[in-house]
Amino acid sequence: ALFKATKVAGIYDRDPASGCGLVWAPNHEHMGRTGWFRDVCSNSTYDLVGSCYGPGCLIGLNLYDLELVDGEIIVDARNGSRGLLAEDSGNPVNPPQ
């Protein structure tokens, strides 16, 4: 089914503290769930929307507005937001378990 999104955000693929790249770890288990983004330097752990849930991170990933123009995804790096503070007790967004 097709749908029209009113707003879509992209997650920056670098840890805001270490500056290291992130990898998708589909089998990594944390908080009883699998499927997380991981910082390859500090092992900080982030959910699908960039919220911080792991050891070492204090803030979530930076988000940027995305737009689809003539079939191309355009990232507006001038119009983004910093990640939210760590949410170790929150409800992470993970792939269906």
N, C-alpha and C positions, 0 to 999 in steps of 0.2 A: 504494500500500500504506500502511496506517496503522501507526503504531508508537507506543509509549508512551515518552516521554522521562522520564528520572529527574531530570534537572536541565537547565534552560535558562537562559542568561544573556542580558541585553540590554547593548548597548554604548552608553555615553554619547556623545552626538553633539557633544561639545566637546573641543577639544584641551586636555590637562591643563596645558600650559605657557602657551599664548597665550590660552586661553579662547574662541577663535574657533570658529565652526561648521564642521562637516565636510560635504563633498559626496561623493557616489559618482561616481567617474570610471572608467567601464567601459572606456574606450579608453586610459587613461593607462598607459604602459609604464614599468616599473621592474624592475630585476633580470631582464630578459628575460621578464617576465610582464605581463599586462594585468588590469585590474580591481582598483582600490584605493580606499580612503577617503583624501581629501586635506583638509588644513587650508587654508582659503581665505586665511589671513593669512601663514602661514610656509611653506606647501607641504610640511609634514611628511606622511609617507605611512604608512598603516596597512593591514594585511591584513584579511580577513573576520572574524577573531576579535579584532581590535583591537591586535595586536602592532605595534610600531614598527619600520619598515624604511626610513625615509627620511631625507633630509637635514633637520636641524633638530630632530627629536624625540629625546628621551632616554628616554622612558618610554611604555609602551602606554596605551591608553584604559582608563578605569574601566569595570568590569563590575558589573551589578546582577542579582540573582536575579529571575526572572519566574515567575509562576504563572497558570494559566488557571482562572478562577472564573466559572461560569455564562456561558461564552462570551466573557468579557472578560479581557484580559491585564492583570494587576496587576503593577506594578513596585514592588519593595521597596527604596526608596532608602536605607533604614537598614541593609540587609544586602547590601553589595557589597564589591568589592575594588578596590584600585588596580591599574593596569596594571603589567606586568612591564617590566624594563629593556629598552632597545633590543636588537634581535636581528638586526643587519645581516647576519650570516653564517648565520642560521637558515634554516628551510624555511617560507616564507610560505604561508598558506592563501589561495588565489585561486580564482576560478571556473574551471571546466574550460577549458583552453586550446585 
